[in-house]
Amino acid sequence: MIDKLPQAILAKAFRGELVPQDHNDEPASVLLEKIKAAKAAAAKGKKTKGGKQAELVL
């Protein structure tokens, strides 16, 4: 039984069952899109509307 404990903890972690979920948080898919956009902008040296270089804000 003790051997399966780490697997059970990892399974709960991947299902988001270890801590209460904040329903105000944006979905992970939205965050991933923001990260992709920031990386693409940084790779191109593209500037944002404010004249600043794009940066990743989490």
N, C-alpha and C positions, 0 to 999 in steps of 0.2 A: 504494500500500500504506500509506504514512504517513497518508493521508487517512482510512483506515478504522480506524486505531489507537484514536482516542477512542471510536468506536462499539463496538469490541471490548471496551475496558475497561469501558464502561458496561454492556454486555451481561453481562459477568462479574460486575460489582457487583450487578446486579439478580438474578442467579442465586445470589448468595452464594458465589462462587468465588474471591474475592480474599484472604480470610483464613480460617483454619480455623474451623469452626463449633463452638460450645460446646453440646453436647447437653443441658446442664443448664439452659439458658435456656428460659424459657417461650415458647410460640408467640406470634407477633405478635397473633393474634386475642384471646388472653387479655389482653395489654397494652392493646389497643384497647378492650376492654370495661371495663377498670379506668379508663381515661381518660374514657370516656363517663360512667361512674357518678360519677366525681369531678366532672366538669363539671356534671352534672345536680344533684348535691348542692350544689355551690357556687352554682349559679344559684338554688336554692330557699332557700339559707341554712340548709340542713338540718344538724343536728349529729349526730355519730357517737355510738356507745355511750359512749365515754369523755368525752363532754361537750365535745369539741373540734370546731371546725369542720372539715369534710372538706377534706383537702388532697391534692394529687396527689403520690404518692411513686413515683419511678421507680427 
